[in-house]
Amino acid sequence: MDIWQIIAAVYLSGTLAAMYSIWWPSFKIIRTIAPYNIVAQKPILSFMIVFFIFLLFFPVLAITFVVPNKLDRFIKGFVNGVVNIK
């Protein structure tokens, strides 16, 4: 196995871990607070868009989902941004 395959596997698994620890709790909160929001109405599209963004910014997001205090602040900010979008 080449080094680039290992790096790609770690990067992809880290992105999926970020999706599970950041996007999934946020999605559940958004679904209960604002069921008519586009994120709650189209979960597959929302997943794909957020996955692509997390894939691009994974090195920055790695700190967010490792430190619990930053994770809670990020989830609150993400939910607030999605629910109050105009």
MODELLER restraints for C-alpha pairs under 7 A, 6 or more apart:
rsr = mdl.restraints
at = mdl.atoms
rsr.add(forms.Gaussian(group=physical.xy_distance, feature=features.Distance(at['CA:15:A'], at['CA:54:A']), mean=6.21, stdev=0.5))
rsr.add(forms.Gaussian(group=physical.xy_distance, feature=features.Distance(at['CA:15:A'], at['CA:55:A']), mean=5.83, stdev=0.5))
rsr.add(forms.Gaussian(group=physical.xy_distance, feature=features.Distance(at['CA:15:A'], at['CA:58:A']), mean=6.11, stdev=0.5))
rsr.add(forms.Gaussian(group=physical.xy_distance, feature=features.Distance(at['CA:18:A'], at['CA:65:A']), mean=6.27, stdev=0.5))
rsr.add(forms.Gaussian(group=physical.xy_distance, feature=features.Distance(at['CA:19:A'], at['CA:51:A']), mean=6.83, stdev=0.5))
rsr.add(forms.Gaussian(group=physical.xy_distance, feature=features.Distance(at['CA:21:A'], at['CA:65:A']), mean=6.57, stdev=0.5))
rsr.add(forms.Gaussian(group=physical.xy_distance, feature=features.Distance(at['CA:22:A'], at['CA:65:A']), mean=6.89, stdev=0.5))
rsr.add(forms.Gaussian(group=physical.xy_distance, feature=features.Distance(at['CA:22:A'], at['CA:75:A']), mean=6.36, stdev=0.5))
rsr.add(forms.Gaussian(group=physical.xy_distance, feature=features.Distance(at['CA:26:A'], at['CA:75:A']), mean=5.81, stdev=0.5))
rsr.add(forms.Gaussian(group=physical.xy_distance, feature=features.Distance(at['CA:26:A'], at['CA:79:A']), mean=5.97, stdev=0.5))
rsr.add(forms.Gaussian(group=physical.xy_distance, feature=features.Distance(at['CA:30:A'], at['CA:40:A']), mean=6.58, stdev=0.5))
rsr.add(forms.Gaussian(group=physical.xy_distance, feature=features.Distance(at['CA:30:A'], at['CA:79:A']), mean=6.29, stdev=0.5))
rsr.add(forms.Gaussian(group=physical.xy_distance, feature=features.Distance(at['CA:30:A'], at['CA:83:A']), mean=6.96, stdev=0.5))
rsr.add(forms.Gaussian(group=physical.xy_distance, feature=features.Distance(at['CA:31:A'], at['CA:40:A']), mean=5.08, stdev=0.5))
rsr.add(forms.Gaussian(group=physical.xy_distance, feature=features.Distance(at['CA:34:A'], at['CA:83:A']), mean=6.72, stdev=0.5))
rsr.add(forms.Gaussian(group=physical.xy_distance, feature=features.Distance(at['CA:39:A'], at['CA:46:A']), mean=5.55, stdev=0.5))
rsr.add(forms.Gaussian(group=physical.xy_distance, feature=features.Distance(at['CA:64:A'], at['CA:70:A']), mean=5.30, stdev=0.5))
rsr.add(forms.Gaussian(group=physical.xy_distance, feature=features.Distance(at['CA:64:A'], at['CA:71:A']), mean=5.20, stdev=0.5))
rsr.add(forms.Gaussian(group=physical.xy_distance, feature=features.Distance(at['CA:65:A'], at['CA:71:A']), mean=5.26, stdev=0.5))
